[in-house]
């Protein structure tokens, strides 16, 4: 049964890694959306020489 416990431990670890990865993907998506929203403003300031 030791092998079974080892397998369960590995599955639990992989599940936690998968959950963290999903969380990071959500953050990356939100950050990308924020950057896309800010880009026109930054470009406007750059062309006006305000940067």
Beta strands, then each sheet from edge to edge (+ up, - down):
end
